[in-house]
Amino acid sequence: MTVAGPPETLETQDHWLDSVGTSEQRTRHPVIALIQESFGQPIQAVQKTVSFLSTSPGLMTAMSAIIAVAILAAGWSMSSSSNDRQVALQELLNNTEPMSYSAHNLYTSLSVADTMATTGFAQAEEESSRSRARYNDAIQKATLAATETAAGVSDVNTRELALIAQIQQQLPVYTGLVEVARTNNRSGNPVGAAYLAEASALMREQILPAAGELFSLTTQAVTDQQDRFTKPQWIPLSGLAAALVLLGAGQYWLTLRTNRRFNKGFVYATAFMLTALLWVSMANWATWHAGRKGFEEASAPLGSLANSRIVAQQARTEETLALIRRQDLEGWNNSFNGSMHRIESALDSYSALPIASSEANQQSTEVAHGAIEKWKEHHSELSELQRVGNYEDAMKVALGPGDDAFSEFDSSMASLISDARSGLRSYIMDALVATRLVSSAVLTLSWLAVIAVALGIRPRLQEYL
C-alpha cells in the first residue's frame, strides 16, 4: 500500500522558476512605493485626459473650453474697463470740473473786488451802495471759492493747495489796506490814494497771478481727464475682436470635422459677441466725440473768455487808479489799446465756434462788442479831459458812461462764460451717459455667448456616445 505524501504546494512546484509565494515576494523601495501611491492616480488621470483629448470629442471639448475662456476674459476686461471709465467720468463731472469752476470764480471775484474797490474810492464820500455791495459780494465769493477749490484737491502736497494758501493769507491784507484807504479818503487825507495803490498792486502783482495760475492748473486737469477718459478702449476692444475670430475659427473647424455647414450655438454666440462689439464701439465713438467737441466748443472758449474778462477788469482798474492819482493817460493808452485788441480778438475767435451760434450767445457777443466800442470812445474822451487838467469832468465820464460801458461788457462776458461752462458739463454728461449699461450689458452678452457655445457643441459630442 502506497502512502500518499503531502500535497505539493506552490513553493514545491517548479523550483527552477522564480518563486511567487508570499514568503519570497520581492519588496519595493519605500521611496518608489511612496511616489507610486502619491502620484499614481494623478498620472493616470493625466494619461486618460491626454488620451481623451486626442479623440474627436476631446478636441471639440478643448476647442469649446478655449473659446469660452476667451469670451469671458474679453467680456470681463471690457466690463471692468467700462466701469472704471464711468467712475472716472463721474469724478470729472462731480469733482474736477466743479473745482475748476470754483478756481474760475475765485479768479474773477478777486478781479471784480479790485475793480469795485477803485471805483468806490473814486466816488469818495458819494460811494454808491451798489459799488460797496458788489465789492463785499466779490470778497465773499472769493473766500467761498477758495474753500471750494481746496476741497476739490485730492493731493495735500500739490501746487494748487500752495496757491490757495497764498491767496488766503494775502486776501485779508488786501482788504485791510482797502479799508484804511477808504477811511483816510473819507477823512480827506491824501494818503488814502497811496494805500489804495498799494492794495491794488498787491492784488495785481501777487494775488491775481496766483489765482490765474490756479485757474490754469485746474482747467488743465479737466482737459487732461477729459482727453484720457474719452479715448477709445483699444485693448478691451481687441479682446472682443479676438473672441469673434476664435468663434469663426471654431465654426470653420467644426465644419471640416463634422461636414455640417453651421452650428446654431456658435452662430448665436457670434451674434451675441458681435452685438457686444458694436455696442462698445458705438459707446466709444460717442464718448470720444463728446470729449473732442467738449474741448473744441467749450473748454477752449471758457478759458479764453475768462482771461478776456480779467484783462478788461484790470484795464478798468488801471483807468480808475490813473484818475485817482491824477495821472496823464497818454503813457498808458498803448497798454489800454493792447488790452482792447486782445479782448476783441478773443470775441472774434469765439464767434467762429459752433457754441456761439445760439441766439442768446450771438446777442451777448454783439453786446460785448458794442460795449467795447463805447468804452474805447469814453476812454478817449476822459484821456483828453485829463490831458488838459479837467479831472472833474474826466471823473464824471469815467464813473458815468464809462462805468456803464464796462458793466455792460462784464455782464455779457459773464453770460458767455456761464453758457460755455454749461456746454462743457453737457459734453461730459454725454460721455457719461454713453458708458452707462455698457459694463453690465457686455458681461451679460458674454455669458450668453458661453452658454450658446456649450449648447452648440453638446449635440456634436452626443454623436460619439
C-alpha positions in Angstrom: 0.0 0.0 0.0 1.4 3.2 -1.1 1.3 6.1 1.4 0.3 9.4 -0.1 2.8 12.1 0.5 1.9 15.6 1.4 0.2 17.7 -1.3 2.5 19.7 -3.4 2.4 23.4 -2.6 3.1 26.4 -4.8 6.6 26.6 -3.4 7.5 22.9 -4.3 6.3 23.2 -7.9 8.9 24.2 -10.5 11.6 25.3 -8.2 13.7 26.2 -11.2 11.3 29.1 -11.7 11.2 32.3 -9.6 9.0 31.7 -6.6 5.9 33.8 -6.4 5.0 32.8 -2.9 4.2 35.4 -0.4 7.2 34.4 1.8 9.6 35.1 -1.0 7.9 38.2 -2.6 10.2 41.0 -3.6 9.8 44.2 -1.7 9.7 47.7 -3.4 11.9 50.6 -2.3 10.0 52.8 0.1 10.6 56.0 -2.0 9.3 54.3 -5.1 6.3 53.0 -3.3 5.5 56.5 -1.9 5.8 58.1 -5.4 3.5 55.5 -6.9 1.0 55.8 -4.2 1.1 59.6 -4.2 1.2 60.3 -8.0 -0.2 57.2 -9.5 -3.8 58.3 -9.7 -3.0 61.9 -11.0 -0.6 60.5 -13.6 -3.3 58.0 -14.7 -5.8 60.9 -14.8 -3.4 63.0 -17.0 -2.8 60.0 -19.3 -6.6 59.5 -19.6 -7.1 63.2 -20.3 -4.4 63.3 -23.0 -5.8 60.1 -24.5 -9.3 61.7 -24.5 -8.1 65.0 -26.0 -6.6 63.1 -28.9 -10.1 61.9 -29.9 -12.7 64.0 -31.8 -14.9 64.5 -28.7 -11.8 65.6 -26.8 -10.8 68.1 -29.4 -14.3 69.5 -29.6 -14.4 69.9 -25.8 -11.0 71.6 -25.7 -11.9 73.9 -28.5 -15.1 74.9 -26.8 -13.4 75.5 -23.5 -10.7 77.7 -25.0 -13.4 79.8 -26.8 -15.5 80.1 -23.6 -12.5 81.3 -21.6 -11.6 83.8 -24.4 -15.1 85.1 -24.4 -15.3 85.5 -20.7 -11.9 87.1 -20.5 -12.8 89.6 -23.2 -16.2 90.4 -21.6 -14.7 90.8 -18.1 -11.9 93.1 -19.4 -14.4 95.3 -21.3 -16.8 95.3 -18.4 -14.1 96.3 -15.9 -12.7 99.0 -18.2 -16.2 100.5 -18.9 -17.0 100.5 -15.2 -13.7 102.3 -14.4 -14.4 104.8 -17.2 -17.8 105.5 -15.8 -16.4 106.1 -12.3 -13.7 108.4 -13.7 -16.2 110.5 -15.7 -18.4 110.8 -12.6 -15.3 112.1 -10.8 -14.7 114.6 -13.6 -18.3 115.8 -13.6 -18.8 115.9 -9.8 -15.4 117.0 -8.5 -12.7 118.0 -11.0 -14.9 120.3 -13.2 -16.6 122.0 -10.2 -13.1 122.5 -8.7 -12.0 124.3 -11.9 -15.1 126.4 -11.9 -14.5 127.4 -8.3 -11.0 128.4 -9.3 -12.5 130.5 -12.1 -14.9 132.1 -9.6 -12.0 132.9 -7.3 -10.0 134.5 -10.2 -12.9 136.6 -11.4 -14.2 137.6 -8.0 -10.8 138.9 -6.9 -10.6 140.9 -10.0 -14.1 142.3 -9.6 -13.3 143.2 -6.0 -10.2 145.2 -7.0 -12.2 147.0 -9.7 -15.1 147.8 -7.3 -12.6 149.0 -4.7 -11.0 151.6 -7.0 -14.4 152.6 -8.4 -15.8 153.1 -4.9 -12.7 155.0 -3.8 -13.1 157.4 -6.8 -16.6 158.1 -5.8 -15.3 159.2 -2.3 -18.0 160.1 0.1 -20.5 159.6 -2.7 -19.6 155.9 -3.0 -22.8 154.2 -4.1 -24.3 151.4 -2.1 -24.2 149.3 -5.4 -20.4 149.6 -5.6 -19.9 148.8 -2.0 -22.3 145.8 -2.2 -20.5 144.5 -5.3 -17.2 144.8 -3.6 -18.4 142.9 -0.5 -20.1 140.3 -2.6 -16.9 139.7 -4.6 -14.8 139.3 -1.5 -17.3 136.8 0.0 -17.4 134.9 -3.3 -13.6 134.8 -3.5 -13.4 133.4 0.1 -16.0 130.8 -0.6 -14.4 129.9 -4.0 -11.0 129.4 -2.4 -12.5 127.0 0.2 -14.4 125.0 -2.5 -11.4 124.8 -4.7 -9.3 123.5 -1.8 -12.0 120.9 -1.0 -11.7 119.5 -4.5 -7.9 119.0 -4.4 -7.2 115.3 -3.7 -3.4 115.5 -3.0 -2.3 117.5 0.0 1.1 118.3 -1.5 0.1 119.9 -4.7 0.9 123.3 -6.2 -2.9 124.1 -6.1 -3.0 124.0 -2.3 0.1 126.1 -2.1 -1.5 128.8 -4.3 -4.8 128.7 -2.3 -2.9 129.1 0.9 -1.0 132.1 -0.5 -4.3 133.7 -1.6 -6.0 133.1 1.7 -3.1 134.6 3.6 -2.8 137.7 1.4 -6.5 138.5 0.9 -7.0 139.8 4.5 -4.0 142.1 4.0 -5.6 143.4 0.8 -9.0 144.1 2.4 -7.3 145.8 5.3 -5.4 148.1 3.0 -8.6 148.9 1.2 -10.4 149.8 4.4 -7.5 152.0 5.5 -7.6 153.8 2.2 -11.4 154.4 2.4 -11.1 155.7 6.0 -8.4 158.2 5.0 -10.3 159.1 1.9 -13.5 159.9 3.9 -11.4 162.0 6.3 -9.8 163.9 3.4 -6.3 162.6 3.9 -4.4 162.3 0.6 -2.6 159.3 1.9 -5.7 157.2 1.2 -4.7 157.1 -2.5 -1.3 155.6 -1.6 -3.0 152.9 0.5 -5.4 152.0 -2.3 -2.5 151.9 -4.8 -0.6 149.5 -2.5 -3.7 147.3 -2.1 -4.2 147.3 -5.9 -0.6 146.5 -6.5 -0.8 143.6 -4.0 -3.9 142.3 -5.9 -2.5 142.6 -9.4 1.1 141.6 -8.7 0.7 138.7 -6.3 -2.9 137.6 -5.6 -4.3 137.6 -9.1 -1.3 135.9 -10.7 -1.6 133.1 -8.1 -5.4 132.9 -8.8 -4.6 132.8 -12.5 -2.1 130.0 -12.2 -4.6 128.1 -10.0 -7.3 128.5 -12.7 -4.9 127.3 -15.4 -3.9 124.2 -13.4 -7.4 123.2 -12.6 -8.5 123.9 -16.2 -5.7 121.7 -17.5 -6.7 119.0 -15.0 -10.2 119.0 -16.6 -8.7 118.9 -20.1 -6.3 116.0 -19.3 -9.0 113.9 -17.6 -11.5 114.5 -20.4 -8.9 113.6 -23.0 -7.8 110.5 -21.1 -11.2 109.1 -20.3 -12.8 109.7 -23.7 -10.2 107.9 -25.8 -11.2 104.5 -27.4 -10.7 101.4 -25.3 -8.4 99.8 -27.8 -7.2 96.9 -25.6 -10.6 95.6 -24.4 -12.0 96.2 -27.9 -9.2 94.0 -29.3 -10.2 91.3 -26.8 -13.7 91.2 -28.1 -12.5 91.1 -31.7 -10.1 88.2 -30.8 -13.1 86.3 -29.3 -15.0 86.8 -32.5 -12.1 85.5 -34.5 -11.8 82.4 -32.3 -15.6 81.8 -32.7 -15.2 82.0 -36.5 -12.2 79.6 -36.5 -14.1 77.2 -34.2 -17.0 77.1 -36.6 -14.7 76.5 -39.6 -13.0 73.6 -37.8 -16.4 72.1 -36.9 -17.5 72.4 -40.5 -14.4 70.4 -41.6 -14.8 67.9 -38.7 -18.5 67.2 -38.9 -19.4 68.1 -42.5 -22.1 70.4 -41.2 -22.0 74.0 -42.5 -23.4 75.8 -39.5 -23.6 75.2 -35.8 -26.6 77.1 -34.3 -25.0 77.5 -30.9 -21.8 79.0 -32.3 -23.9 81.3 -34.7 -25.8 82.6 -31.7 -22.6 83.1 -29.7 -21.2 85.0 -32.7 -24.3 87.2 -32.8 -24.0 88.0 -29.0 -20.3 88.9 -29.3 -20.8 90.9 -32.4 -23.6 92.8 -30.6 -21.3 93.5 -27.7 -18.5 94.7 -30.0 -20.8 97.0 -31.9 -22.4 98.4 -28.7 -19.0 99.1 -27.2 -17.7 100.6 -30.4 -20.7 103.0 -30.6 -20.2 103.9 -26.9 -16.5 104.6 -27.5 -17.3 106.7 -30.5 -19.9 108.7 -28.6 -17.5 109.4 -25.6 -14.6 110.3 -28.0 -16.9 112.6 -30.0 -18.3 114.2 -26.9 -14.8 114.7 -25.5 -13.4 116.2 -28.7 -16.4 118.6 -29.1 -16.3 119.5 -25.4 -12.7 120.6 -25.7 -13.1 122.5 -29.0 -16.5 124.1 -28.3 -16.5 124.6 -24.6 -13.1 124.1 -22.8 -11.1 126.4 -25.1 -13.5 129.3 -25.2 -14.2 129.0 -21.5 -10.5 129.8 -20.7 -10.3 132.5 -23.4 -13.4 134.3 -22.3 -12.4 134.2 -18.6 -9.0 135.6 -19.4 -10.5 138.3 -21.6 -12.8 139.3 -18.7 -9.9 139.5 -16.3 -8.0 141.7 -18.9 -10.9 144.1 -19.1 -11.3 144.3 -15.3 -7.6 145.0 -14.9 -7.8 147.7 -17.6 -10.7 149.3 -15.8 -8.8 149.2 -12.5 -5.8 150.9 -14.1 -8.0 153.5 -15.7 -9.7 154.4 -12.4 -6.4 154.4 -10.5 -5.0 156.9 -13.0 -7.9 159.2 -12.3 -7.4 158.9 -8.6 -3.7 159.7 -8.8 -4.5 162.4 -11.4 -2.0 160.9 -13.8 -1.9 161.5 -17.5 -3.4 158.6 -19.5 -1.3 159.2 -22.6 1.5 156.9 -21.4 -0.9 154.2 -20.6 -3.0 154.4 -23.8 -0.9 151.8 -25.7 -1.5 149.3 -22.9 -5.2 150.0 -22.9 -5.4 149.7 -26.7 -3.5 146.4 -26.5 -6.0 145.1 -23.9 -8.9 146.0 -26.1 -7.3 144.3 -29.1 -6.8 141.1 -27.1 -10.5 141.2 -25.9 -11.8 141.8 -29.5 -9.6 139.0 -30.9 -11.0 136.6 -28.3 -14.6 137.6 -29.1 -13.9 137.1 -32.8 -12.5 133.7 -32.2 -15.4 132.8 -30.0 -17.9 134.0 -32.7 -16.5 131.4 -35.2 -17.2 128.5 -32.9 -20.5 126.5 -33.1 -21.2 127.2 -29.4 -21.7 130.9 -30.3 -24.4 130.2 -32.9 -27.3 130.2 -30.4 -29.4 133.3 -30.4 -28.6 134.2 -26.8 -24.9 133.9 -27.4 -25.0 135.9 -30.6 -26.8 138.6 -28.7 -24.3 138.6 -25.8 -21.4 138.7 -28.2 -22.9 141.7 -30.0 -23.5 143.4 -26.7 -19.9 142.8 -25.7 -18.6 144.2 -29.0 -20.8 147.2 -28.6 -19.7 147.8 -25.0 -16.1 147.7 -26.0 -16.6 150.3 -28.7 -18.4 152.6 -26.2 -15.7 152.0 -23.6 -13.0 153.0 -26.1 -14.8 156.2 -27.0 -15.3 157.2 -23.4 -11.7 156.3 -22.7 -10.5 158.7 -25.4 -12.8 161.4 -24.1 -11.6 161.1 -20.5 -8.0 160.8 -21.7 -8.4 164.2 -23.4 -10.0 165.7 -20.4 -7.2 164.5 -18.2 -4.6 165.9 -20.6 -6.0 169.4 -20.2 -6.3 169.0 -16.5 -10.1 168.8 -16.3 -10.2 166.0 -13.8 -13.7 166.8 -12.5 -15.3 166.1 -15.9 -13.0 163.2 -16.5 -14.2 161.6 -13.3 -17.8 162.1 -14.4 -17.1 160.4 -17.7 -15.3 157.5 -16.0 -17.8 156.9 -13.3 -20.8 157.6 -15.6 -21.0 156.4 -19.2 -17.6 154.8 -18.9 -18.6 152.7 -15.9 -21.9 151.8 -17.7 -20.0 150.5 -20.8 -17.7 148.4 -18.6 -20.6 147.0 -16.6 -22.4 146.1 -19.8 -19.3 144.3 -21.2 -18.7 142.5 -17.9 -22.3 141.2 -17.7 -22.3 139.9 -21.3 -18.9 138.1 -20.7 -20.3 136.5 -17.5 -23.3 135.2 -19.6 -21.0 133.8 -22.3 -18.7 132.1 -19.7 -21.7 130.6 -17.9 -23.0 129.2 -21.2 -19.6 127.8 -22.1 -19.4 126.1 -18.7 -22.9 124.6 -19.2 -21.8 123.3 -22.6 -18.7 121.7 -21.2 -20.7 119.9 -18.5 -23.2 118.8 -21.1 -20.5 117.1 -23.2 -19.1 115.4 -20.1 -22.6 114.2 -19.3 -23.0 112.9 -22.8 -19.8 110.9 -22.4 -21.0 109.5 -19.1 -24.4 108.5 -20.5 -22.7 106.7 -23.3 -20.8 104.5 -20.9 -23.8 103.5 -18.8 -25.1 100.0 -19.1 -22.0 99.0 -21.2 -20.4 97.2 -18.3 -23.4 95.0 -17.4 -24.5 94.6 -21.0 -21.2 93.3 -22.2 -20.8 90.9 -19.3 -24.4 89.6 -19.9 -23.8 89.1 -23.6 -20.5 87.3 -22.9 -22.2 84.8 -20.6 -25.0 84.3 -23.1 -22.3 83.5 -25.8 -20.6 81.0 -23.5 -24.0 79.2 -22.9 -24.6 79.2 -26.6 -21.2 77.6 -27.3 -22.0 74.9 -24.7 -25.4 74.2 -26.2 -24.0 74.2 -29.7 -21.2 71.7 -29.0 -23.4 69.3 -26.9 -25.2 67.6 -29.9 -21.9 67.0 -31.6 -20.5 65.3 -28.5 -23.6 63.2 -28.1 -23.0 61.7 -31.6 -19.9 59.9 -30.2 -21.8 58.4 -27.2 
